[in-house]
Amino acid sequence: MLSEFSPGESVLIDGFTDEELSLKLMEMGFVPGTVVKIDREAPLGCPVCVTIGGDYQVSLRKSEAATVLVKSIIV
């Protein structure tokens, strides 16, 4: 899950655990096969700021990030 990774790590989106929320996330650019870099977290871990596909930054609640299934990659 995206919420389990730390700032500086890059991951590949693999899918979602919440079908309804996945539609919103895909509209925001969280498309399976896309590389996401975790940029930073707020002090209590929420929100999480990520860069999608190297193009733009998005902030997600920790609960939203927990629904994004990812694979670890080395960049």
C-alpha positions as CSV (number, residue, x, y, z in Angstrom):
1,M,0.0,0.0,0.0
2,L,1.2,3.5,-0.8
3,S,0.8,4.5,2.9
4,E,3.5,2.1,3.9
5,F,6.4,3.7,2.0
6,S,8.6,6.6,3.2
7,P,9.6,9.9,1.6
8,G,12.2,9.5,-1.1
9,E,10.9,6.1,-2.3
10,S,9.4,5.5,-5.7
11,V,6.7,3.0,-6.4
12,L,4.6,1.7,-9.3
13,I,0.8,1.8,-9.0
14,D,-0.6,-1.7,-9.2
15,G,-4.3,-1.3,-8.3
16,F,-6.7,-0.3,-5.6
17,T,-8.6,-1.8,-2.7
18,D,-11.6,0.6,-2.7
19,E,-13.5,0.5,-6.1
20,E,-15.4,3.7,-5.4
21,L,-12.4,5.7,-4.3
22,S,-10.3,4.3,-7.1
23,L,-12.4,6.3,-9.6
24,K,-11.5,9.6,-7.8
25,L,-7.9,8.6,-7.6
26,M,-7.6,7.7,-11.2
27,E,-9.1,11.1,-12.2
28,M,-6.3,12.6,-10.1
29,G,-3.6,10.6,-12.1
30,F,-3.2,7.5,-9.9
31,V,-3.4,5.1,-12.9
32,P,-2.0,1.5,-12.7
33,G,1.4,1.4,-14.2
34,T,2.3,5.0,-13.2
35,V,5.4,5.8,-11.1
36,V,4.7,7.7,-7.9
37,K,7.4,9.3,-5.7
38,I,6.7,9.9,-2.1
39,D,7.9,13.4,-1.4
40,R,7.0,14.1,2.2
41,E,4.6,13.4,5.0
42,A,3.1,15.8,7.6
43,P,4.4,15.2,11.2
44,L,1.6,12.8,12.1
45,G,1.8,11.0,8.7
46,C,-1.3,12.8,7.2
47,P,-1.4,14.1,4.5
48,V,1.2,12.4,2.3
49,C,2.5,14.5,-0.6
50,V,3.5,12.5,-3.8
51,T,4.7,13.3,-7.3
52,I,2.7,11.4,-10.0
53,G,4.6,10.4,-13.1
54,G,7.3,13.1,-12.5
55,D,4.8,15.8,-13.5
56,Y,2.8,17.1,-10.6
57,Q,2.3,16.9,-6.9
58,V,-0.8,15.6,-5.1
59,S,-1.6,15.4,-1.3
60,L,-3.6,12.4,0.0
61,R,-5.0,11.5,3.3
62,K,-3.3,8.5,4.9
63,S,-6.5,6.6,4.6
64,E,-6.7,7.3,0.9
65,A,-3.1,6.3,0.4
66,A,-3.8,3.0,2.2
67,T,-6.2,2.0,-0.7
68,V,-3.5,2.3,-3.4
69,L,-1.7,-1.0,-4.1
70,V,1.9,-0.4,-5.3
71,K,5.0,-2.3,-6.1
72,S,8.4,-1.1,-5.0
73,I,10.8,0.0,-7.7
74,I,14.4,1.2,-7.9
75,V,14.9,4.5,-9.7
